[in-house]
Amino acid sequence: MRLASTRDIAGRTLLPRRRLVELVLGRPEPVVVLEAAAGSGKSTILAELAGRLGTTVHMGDSAPANGDGIMLWDIPPALSPQALPERFLAGQGRIVVAKRPEAHLPGLPRAVTYGRAFCLGTLDLLFDTDELAGLVGSAAAQRMMAASGGWPLLVGRFGGRLPDGEVLREFLGTEILEPLPSATLVGLKDLLAGGTAAAGDEELLAPFARRGPEGGLVFSVEALREPLAAAIDAVLIGRCREPEEARAVAEAYAARGRMTEAITTFQEAGFLDLALATFIEATDRFFIYYYGPDAFDRVLAGFPIEYAMGHDVLVISLALQACKRGDVALARRLLSERYGEAANDPSKALVPGSSFPKEFRAFRLVLLIYEDVFFSDALLEQVFALLAEFPSDAHLERGSFYNAILEFYMRSRRFAEADDVASRARYHYEQARAPILSFYIALHRAIMRLMMGDALTARKHAVDAAGCLAATSFDSPNDQRLLTLLKACIDYEGGKPEPLARFLSLELDDFSHGEIWPSLIEFALHYGSQALGEHFSTIAARSFLDRWRVYQVSNRQFREMIEIREAAVLQNGNRWQEAAERLGAIQSRISKAWVLAACDELPRLTDRDEIALALIWLRHLVNEMPTRPNLDRQLLAMLNSLHLTERQRIGLGIWLAYVCKRQRNLSGARALLQKAFENASRLGAVAPLAEERMFLTELIDDKRISEFLDTSTPVRQVMRRLRGGSLPANALGAKMGLSRKETKILLMICEGGSNKYIANTLGLSEATVKFHLGNVYRKLGCAKRKEAISAARALGLVT
C-alpha cells in the first residue's frame, strides 16, 4: 500500500500553543530552533507565529531571503539543509527554525556554543496537563494525557478515529523510528514491555516516555502501544538484515540486560562466537535460572549442534537441558561424546586433579542427583575436595555443590546433615540473587520434612518456596506444578485429599514428563499411590506406579522403590499373597527369611531401600502371624533404629500395638497407640495413620482401647479426621458376621490361595481351613468358592 502523506495523518483539531508562542517570541537569542520528532506540532507553532507576526512560513533547504522582522523556516524532512546564514549568528536578524533531530543544520552547533541559539526539543513541545486543562477543562485534560502522553499528534485527534493501523505503523516506522539509533529502539521496546529507562534517556525516547512516580521513564502513549510495538519490530528486523546493524542491535540488547534477545540476534546474523561470549557473560549454564526454560531452549537451539559440541559450556548446558526434560540418558551421551566414556564414571570424573575441567566436574556432581549411583563415604570425601577449587564468592557453583550433596543426604536419611547443607546452599543462592534456585532448596526442605512426617514444618517451607517462585522474573510451569504437588501433599497430611486427587487427575501427565530426581520421585510415588489406593482403587494406584515403572525402566534404584511401594498398595488392598510374591522377586539380601531370623540386625540397617524392604516384610508378618513369638521383640528392635523417619516410627508403633493386642498385652497396645496418635497430632500428619487403617480399626473397635484414647484431646482430634475414610476389610467382614480368621481366609482365596497354602501360611490344618470356608460360604449365602470371591469383591473386601 502507498503511505498517506504526513499532511493527511496530521489532519486534526488544532489547539493553540500560546505558551510556546510567547516563549519563542520572548527569547533574546537571534536563533530559536524547534528540534522535535514528527507529530510534535512544529509546523503548527510556526503557523501560529506567522499569524501573530503577519508573515509567512518559508519551506526549503535554504534559509529565507533577507526580510524585516522574524523569519520562519520549516525544513522539510527529506532535505539536507544548507548552512545557517551568518547574519543570524551575528545578531543582524532573527529566525525561528523547525526541523527534525536527524536533520543536520550546519552552523547551529556554533550558534549554540556562542549563546546565539536557543533549542526546544520534543519534550518541550509536548502538552502537559495544566496546558490542556486551560484549553479543554481538567477532566478532559486527564483523559487526553492518559491516552496520548501529551503528544500533539494524538492530542489533536483525541475523541476521533486514529488512522488505519497499517498506515499508523508505517508512519511511526518511517517518520519517527527509522532515524533513531538501535540503542534507543531497544530502550523503547523495553518500555513497551513494562520496563523502565534512565531519566537521562528522556529526550531520546520522547514523545513515548515520561518520568514515572519513582523518577525512571515509563511508557506514556497507551493509544499507540500496539502499532508502535509492530513498527519497532519491523524496523529492527530490517536493520538485522545487515550484519553490522544486527551486531549493533544485539549489543544494544546486551547493554540493557536483554541477554536472550542479544544472543539470538547474534546467532541469526551468524556471529556465533559473539553469541557464545554473550551467553557466557549471562552466567552460561546457569542461564536457565535467570531467564527461564523457554529462553534457555531458544538460545541453545540457535547454536548448530556441530558448533555446540566443540565448546564445553554448550555441551554442559545441553546436558542440563536434557536433565530438565527428564532425559538423563541423553545428558550422559552428550557428555561422553565430548569428554569420552570416562565422563560417565564418577570415580574417574570426580577424582581430584583429574584432567577434566572443574566446570565439567561441578556439573558431573549435579548429574549424580539424577543417576542410579551409590554415594559412599569415600565418594563423598572425594566430592568435597572439589569445593576448594571454587572461590568463596563463586555463589552459583558453591550453591549447586551443596544442592547436590543435599539430595544424597536426603536419600541416606541423614536429615540433620541435609538441613545443614540446605542452609549453605540457600545462603549462596541468595547472594547470587537466584530466587528460582532458592525455591528448589525450600522445596527440598519441605519434602524432607514430609519424609520425616513433620507436616507442620513442611507447610512453613512450602510458604517460603511459594515466595521464592513468585520472585522469579519468568514463568516456569514445571516448577509451579512441583509447588502445587507439595501443597496438595501437605493438605493430604492434614486430612484433605481433594487437592491431591485434583493434581493426580489434571497435572500428572505434564508432571511425569518434566524434571525428576530421586527424592522427588519417592515423594510422588508414596503420596500418589496412597491417595489413589485409599480414595479410588488398588487398580488406579498400580496404574500410577506402572507409569513410573515405564519411565524409569533402566534405573534399579527407582525400580526397587516402585516395587516396594506397589507391595504396600497391594497390602492395603488386602492382596497380601500377591504383595509377598512381588517382594520376593526383588533382588536383595533382605528377604522374608532374613527378616524372620533377624532381630538385633534390624536396627543396624542404614540403606534406605533395605530399611524399606525390612519394614514392608515386618508389616506382612504382623498381618500374617501377629501372635508369632518374638515378633514384638523384632518390632521393638526396629523402633530403636536411628535411621527411621517419623512416618516410619508411627507405622511401626501401630503394628506393635496391634501385635500387643493380639498377644493379649492390652496396656502395651494402649500406650503405643496413644504415643503414635500424639506424635501424628504434634506433626500434623494424618496420612501415616490412614495407611495403617486396617490395623487401627481393630484396635480402636476395642472399647477398652478407644475409651483410653478418648482421654487425650489431641488423639480425639486425630481420630475425628480418620473416621471420614473408608472401612478396611476387617470391619467390612465383621459387618457380614465374619470372624477375623474367616475374613483372612476369604481374602486369601480371593488371591488364588489353595487350602494347603492357607493352612501352611496360617499354621492350621487343611481340615480347619475347610471348616472356616464352610462358615464363610454360609454367612455370604454362597455355595462355591467362585461365588464367595465375587461376593467379596462386590462388598469391597478386595479392591
N, C-alpha and C positions, 0 to 999 in steps of 0.2 A: 504494500500500500504506500501511497505517497504521503509524506508528512505534511500536515497542515501548517500554514505559516505561523510564525510567532505572534503576529498580529491577531490571527484567529483565536489562538489559545489565550492570549492576554485579554481578549474582549471581555469586559467585566464592568461592574459598577465602580466608578472611580470615587474614592474617598479622599477629600482634601488633606494634604500633608502640611498644614500651616506651620507646625513647629519646625519641620525640617527646612521649609522655605525661609522662615525667619532666621534659622541658624545659618544657612548658606549666605543669605544677604548680609548678615551681621558679622561675618568673619573678616578680619583685617587682611588676610593673605590675598595676594592677587590671583592665585590659582586655587580653586576648590575642585576636588575630584570625587565623583561618586563611583567608587570601585566596588561593584557588587555583582552577585550571580544573577542569572536570568530570572525574571519574575520578581525582582526586588523593588520595582517601581522607579527605576532611574529615569526612564523616559517620561513617566507621569510627573515627577518632580520638575524636570526641565520644562514640560508643558505648562505647569503652574507658574514657574518662574517667567516663562515667555509672556504669559497672560498678565502677570503682575508688572513686567517691565515694558510691555508693549513692543516686544521684539519677536524674532522667530528663532527656531532651533536649527542649527546647521548640522547636517549629517554628511559624513565623508571621511576619507582617510587623512585629510589635512585640516588644520585649524581654520576657522572662518577668517575672511579678509578683515583688514582694519575697519573699525567702525566705532561709533560712540557707545559709551555705556558698557554694560557687562555682556560678554559674548557667551553663547550657549553652544556647546559642541557635543553631539551624540555620536560616538564612534561605533559603527555597525560591527557586529561580532565577526564577520567574515573577513574584515580588512585588517591590514597591518598599518597602524597609523604612522604618519610622519612625525618628526620631532616637534616638541612643544616650542612655539616661536619664542625667540629670545626676548621680545618686548614684554611678554608677560612675566618672565623671570626677573626683568629689570624693573618691574612695577609700573610700566608705561600703559598698562591696560589690565582689565580683569576678565577672567574666563572661568566658566563652570563646565567641567568635562564629565561625561558619563561613559564609563567603559566597564568591561568585564575584567575579572582579576587576571585572566590569562593573556589579555591584550597588553603588550609591552609598549609603553609610550616613552620614546626617547626624550631625555631632558627632565622627566618627572623626578627621578631619584635625586638629581642635583637640586631641583627646586625644593624638595622636602628637606634635604640636608641643610640648605641655607635658610630654612624657615619661610620660604616663599610660597609653599603649597600646604593645603590642609586636605586630608583624605577622610572620607566617610566610607566605611566598609559595609558588608552585608548585614552585620549585626546592627549597625547604626540605622539602617533603613527599615528594619522590622518594626511593625506596630507593637506597642505594649498595651497592657490592659487599661491604663489610665487614658492613653490617647484614644483608644477605641470607645471607652466609656463616654468621653466627651462628644463623640460623634453619633453613637447608636444606643447609648444607655448602658448601665452597669451589667444587667442580666445578659443582654445580647453580647456584650464585650467578653464576658466569661465564656460563653459558648463558642464564640469565634476563636478565642485564644486556644481553647482545648482542642479544636479541630484543626486549626491552621498553624499554630505556633507563632502567629503574627506575620507570617509570610504574605506580603502584599498580593501575590498572585491568587492565593486562596482566600484571603480576606475579601477581595473584590468579588469572588464567586460564592461567598457564603450564602447558603439558602438556595442556591441554584444547582444545576447539574454540572458535574465535572466533565471534561472531555472524555471521549471513549478511552477505555483502559489501555488499548494498544497505542493510541495517539499519545496519551499521557506518558506511558512508559518510554516511548521513543523520544519524546520531548525531554524528559528528565535525563535520559542517557546521552543524547546528542548535545543538548544545550548546557547541562549542568555537570554531569558526571564525567564525561569524556575528558575534559581538561584537567581533572583532579589527579594528583599523584596516587599511586597504588596504595600507599600507606593510609591516605585519607579515606579511600574507598573501603578498605578493610576496617578502619575505625568506624565508619558509618554502618557497615554491616554488623559490627559488634553492637552498636546502639540499637539497631533493629531487633537484634536477638535478645534484648533486655539488659545488655551490659551498660557500662558507663565508660566515659573517656575523661582524660585530664582536662581541667579547666583551660589550660593553655591552648587546647585544640579548638576552642570555641569558634574562632573566626573561620578556621578551615572547614569546620563541619556545618557552619551556618548555610542555609536557613533551617536545617533539620534538627539542630540540637540547641538546647538551652541549659542553663545551670539548674541542677536539681536542688532539693532542700538540703542535701549534705555537701553541696559545693561542686560535685562532679557533674559532667554533662549527661543528659538523658535525652532520648528521642522525643521530639515535641510536635510533630506534624502527623497526627493519627490518620488524617484523611488520605495521606499518601503512603501509608505503611506497605500495602501490597504492591502497588505499581512501582514504588521506589525499590523494594527488595528485588523485584523482577528486573528492573533496569540495572541495578548494581551487578546482579549475576550475569546479565548479558554483556556488560562492559568488561567484567573480569574474564569471562570466557573468551571474549575476543582478544583481550590482551595476552592471555595464556597461550595463544596460538604461536606467538613469537617467543622463542626460548629465553631471551634476555628479559622480556617483560614478565614471563612466567616466573623467572627467578626473583624479580623484584616483588611480585605478588606474594610468593612463598616467604620471602624474607620479611615482608610486612606482616604476614600471618604469624610468623615465629616471634617477631618483636612484640606482638600483642598477646603472646601465650597461647595462640590457637594452633597447637602443635599438629593436631590431626590434619587440618586443612593445609598447613605448611608442608607436611611430609607428602600428602597425596598430590599437592601441586608440583612439588619437585619430581615425584615419580612420573606423573603424566607428561612432564616436559622432558623426561629422560635423564634427569640429574639424580641418578640412583645413589651416588656417593654422598651428595648433599642431603638426600632424604635419609640415608643411614646416619649421617652425622647429627641431623636434627632429632632422629629417633633416640640416639644415644644421649643427646642433651636432655631429652624429655624422659629420662630415667629408664631407658631401654626396656628390659624385660618386666620392669615394674610399671610400665606404661598403662597396662590394663587397670591398675589400681588407682590411677589418677584420672584417666579419660574414659574408662568403661570398656566392656567387652565388645560392643559394636565398633567403636573407634579402633580398638586393638585388631579386630578382624579386618577392617578396611585397610589399615596400614600394612599389615602383613601380606594381605592379598596383592598389594601394589608392588611387592618385590618378586621378580621372577624366581622360580624355585632354584634355578641354576645359580643365580646370584646369591640367594639366601643361604644356600648350603656352603658357600665359601666364607661365611662370616659367623663367628662364634655366637655373637649376640643375637643374630636372627635365628640360628638353629635352636638355641635355648628358648627363645621366645615362641617359636613354632611348637616346641615340645611342651611348653607351658600351656599354649592354646589347646593342644591335644588333651592334656590333663583336664583342663577346664571343661572340655566337651565330653569327658568320661572315657577317652580313648587312650589308655595308658600304653597299650601295645604300640600305637603309632609313635608316641613320645620316645619309647625305647628304641624303635627302629631309626628315628631321626638322629638320636644321639650316637648310635652305633655306626651309622653311615658317615658321620662327621669325625668321630673320635676312635672308632674301632670297637671290636667286641668287648674289650676290657672296660668300656664305659658302662656296661650293664652289670659289672661285678663290683658291688660296693666295697669289698675288701681290697680291691685294686684301685678303684676310682677315688676312694676317700682317704687313702693312706697318706700321712704327712710327707711332704717332699716329693710327691708324685709329679709326673710330667704334665698332668692335666692342669689347665689354668684354674686359678682359685674361683673364678666366676662359675665355671662349669661345676666344680666340686660343691659349691654352695647350692647350685640348683639340683645337683645329684642327690644331695641330702633331702631337699624338698620332695623330690620324686619318690624317695623311700616311703613317704606318707601313703602313697597310692599303691605300693607294691606289697607282695607277699614275702616279706623279709623278716627273719627273726632278728631282733635287736638285742644282741648280747651286751654284757658289760664291757667286753673288750672293744666291740664296735663303738659303743657309746664313748669310751675314752678316746678312741681314735677320732671320732667326730668332734669332740670338744677341742681337740688340737686345732681344728680348722678355724675356730672362733678367733684365735690370736692373730690370724692373718688379716683381719679387718680392723681398721682403727675404731676408736671408741665412738666417733661421730658418724660411722657408716650405719646409720639407723635402720635403713631398709634391709641391709644384709644381716645385721645382727638381730633385728626383729624377726626376720624369716627363719634364721637359725633357731631361735627359741620357739618359734611357732612349730617347726618340725619336731623338735625334741618334745614339745608338749603332747603331740599326738602319740608318741611312743610311750611316754609315761602314763597316759590315759589307758593305752592298751594293756599295760602291765599292772594297772590298778594302783600305781604309785601316785595317789592323788595329792599328797602333800607336796611332792616334788613338782607335780604337774601345775599346781597352783602357783608355785614359786616362779617357774619359767614363764607361765602365763603373764604374771605381773611384769617380768622383764620385757617380754615381747610387747606388751601394751605400752610400756614406757617408750620404747624405741619407735613404735608406730605413731605415738602421739607427737614425738619430737619430729618425725618425718611428715607430719600433717597428712596422714593417710587414713581417713576415717573408715574406709571400707576394710582395711586390714585390722583396725581396732574392732570392727564388727565381728570379724572371724574369731578374735580372741574372746570377746564376750559370748559369742555363740558356743565356743568350746567349753567355756566355764559353765554355761547353763546346762549343756549336755552332760558334762562331768557331774554336776550336782544331781541331775536326774538319774544318772547311773548309780550315784550314791544313795538315791532315794530321798533327797532333800529338795522337794518341790518348791518350798517357800523361798529358799535362796536362789534356786533356778529362776524363779519369776523375777527377782531383782536383776539378775544378769540379763534376762530377756528384755527388760525395760532398757537397760544400758545398750544392748545390741540394737534395739529399735532406734535409739537416739543416734548411734553411730551411722546406721544405714540412712537415716533421714539427713545426715550431714553431708552425704556424698553428693557430688555435682552431676551425677549421671544416673540413668536408670539401670538397674541390674535385676532383671526378673527372676533369675535363679536364686539369687541371694534373698530376694523378697519371699520366695517360696520356702527357703530354709527357715526364715523367721516365722512364717505362717505355721509351718510344721511344729516348730519349737513351742509356740504359744498354744497350739492345739494339744500337744502332749502334756503341757503343764495344766491345761484345763482338764484333760483326761485324768490326771492325777488327783485333781480336786473333785472328781465325780461328774464331770460334764463331757460326755462322749460326742456330742453333736459337732463341735468344730473339727475333731479328728476324723469323724465319719465323712464330713463335707470335704475335707482335704483329700482323703483317700478316693473319693468319688470324682473329684473335679481336677485335682492337681497332680495326681500320681504319675500320669504318663510323662509330662514335662519334667517332673522331678527326677524320675528314674533315668532320664537320658542326659542329665546335667552332671556337674562335678560331684564326685562321690569319694569319700575317704573312709577308712575302716571304722573309726568311732562313730561317724555319722551313719554308716550303713547298719551298724549294730543297733544304734538308737532307733532307726527307722524300722528295722526288722522286728524289734521287740514290741514297740508300741503298735505298729501296723497290724501285725499278726494277732496280738492280744485283742485289739479293738474289733477286728473283723471276726475273730473266733467267738468273742463274747456277745457281740451285738448282731452278727449276721449268721455265719455258719462256719463249720470247720472247712468246708469246701472253699469258701471265699478266702479264708486265712491261708490255706495251702496254695491257692492260685496266686495270692500275693507273694508268697515265698518263691513259687516257681518262676515268677517274673525276674526275681533277683538271681535265681539259680542260673537262668539262661544268660543273664547279663555278665555274671562273674564265673562263667563255666571253667575258665583256666586258672582260677585262683583258689588254692587249697584252703587258705585262711577263711575266705568268705564261704566256701562250700561247707566247711565244718560248722561254721556259725549258723548257716541256714539249716543244716541237718539237725542240730541241737534244738533250734527254735521250732522246727517242724515237729519234732518229738514232743515238745511241750504243748503245741497246738493239738496234737492227737490225744495226748493225755487229758487235756481239758475237754476234749470231745468224747471222753470215755472210750477211747480206742487204744487201750493200754498195750495190747499184744502187738499191734502194728507199730506203736511207738517203740517198743522194745526191739522189734526187728530193724527199724531204722537206726536205732542207736548201736545195735550190734554190728551193723555194716560199716561203721566209722572206724578207720584205721588208727587205733590209738591204744596205748597200754592201759588206759582207764576203761576197762570192760566191766560187765556186770560181775564176773567172777572176782576181779580185782577189788571192786567196791565191797562185795560180800566179805572178803577176807581182811579188808583194811580197817584200821581204827586209828592208831597213832600216826599213820601215814597221811591221813586226810588233811590235818591242819598244815602239813608241810608242803602241800601243793602250792605252787606260785604262778604257774602259767594260766592265763585267763581261760583258755579253751579247756584245759584239763580240769580246772575248778568247775566250769560249767557242766562238763560231762559227769563229773562225780556227783554234782548236785542233782542232775536230772535222773541219774541212776538211783540215788537215795530217795528221790520223790517216788520213783517207780516201786521201790521196796516198801515204802510207807503205805502205799495203796495195796500192794500185793500181799504183804505179810506183816502187818503192823504189830503183831504180837511176837515176832521173831526175837529170841534172846539176843541181847547186845545191840539191837538196833538203836535203842535210846542212847547208849554209850557212843555209838558211831556219830549220831546227830550232834551230841554234846561236843565230841571231839572236833567236828567240822565247825561248830559255832566258835571254837577257840582260834580259828584261823585269822591271821592278821590281814589276809588278802581278800576278804569278802567285802562286798558293798553293803550298805544299809538295807537295800532292797532284798538282797540275798539273805541277810540275817532275819528280816521279817518273815520271809518264806520258811526258812529253817525253823524259826520259833514256832510257827503254826504247825509244821509237820511233827515237831517234837511234842507239842501239846496234844496232837491227835494220837500219837503213839502212847503218850502217858494215859490218855483217857481209855484207849483200848486195852492197856495193860493195868487198868483199874487204879491209876495214880491220879485221882481227881484233883488233889491240891496242887500237884505239879502242873497239870493241864491248865488250871485256872490262872496260876501265877504266870506261866509262859504266855498264855493268850492275852492276859491283861498287859503284859510288857510289850507284846507285838502291836497291840492296838494303840497303846500310848505313844510308842515310837512313831507309828504311822500318823497319829494326830499331830505330834510335835513337828514332823517333817512335812506335813500337808500332803502325804502320799497315800491315796486310797487304792491305786492300781495294783500294788503288790498284794493287798488283801483280796481284791476282786479276783485275781488269778488263782487264789487258793480257795475259792468259794466251795469247791467240792468237799474239802476238809472242814472248812469253817462251819458249814451248815450243820453237820452232825454235832460239832462242838457246841454251837450256840443253841441248838434244839434241846440240849440237855439243860433242864431248868436250873439245876444246881450251879451250872457254869454261867448261864445268862443272868441269873439274879446277882451273882457275884460281880459280873462285869458292869451291871447297871449302877453299881455304887460309884463308878468313876464317870464324871461329866465328859471328859474328852472321849472316852470309849463310847459312851452313848451317842455322841455326835457322829463319830465314825460309823457306828452301826446303822444309824439312820440313813447315811449315804449309801451304804452297802445294800440295804434292803430293797432298793429300787431295781436291782438287777434280776436276771432270770434265775430260776431254781436249778440247782445242779441235779444230776441224775439220781443220787441217793434220795433226795427229797421227793422227786417225781415218783421214784419207785415206791417210797413209803406211802404216797397218796394212793397208789394202786394196791396197797396191802402187802407189798413185797418186803421181806426182811433184807438186811444188808447183804447177807450171803446170797440170797436169791437174786438180788439186783446185780451183784457182781457176776454171778454165773450167767445171767441173761446177757450182760454186756459182753462177756467172753464168747458166747455162742454167736452174737452178732458180728464178732470179728472172725468167725470161722473156726473157733477153737473146738477140738473134739473133746469127748467126755474124758478120754485118757489124759489129754493135755491139761484140761481144767483140774482134774484130780491131782496131777503131779504139781501143778502150779500152786494150788491152794492147800496141798497137804491132806487131801481127802481120799477116800476110796471111790472107785467108779460107781459103786452101788449108792453111796451117799450123794454123789453128783446126780445120778438118775432120780433119786428121791426128791432132791431140790427142784430138778427140772419139772417133775410131775406137779409140784406145787405151783411153779411158775405158770405152766400151761393152764392149770385150773383157775388161778386168780385172774389171768388175762383172757380167759374164755377161748383158749386155743387148743387145737388137737395135735398140731405138728410143730416141729422146730421152725420151719419156714414161716408159719403164721405168727409165731412168737417174735421172730426177728422183725417182721412187718409191723407188728403192734408196737414194738419198742421204738421203731423209727417214727411211727405216727405219733407216739406220745412224747417224742423229743428226748428220749433217753440217750439216743445216739445221734450225732449231727454229722 
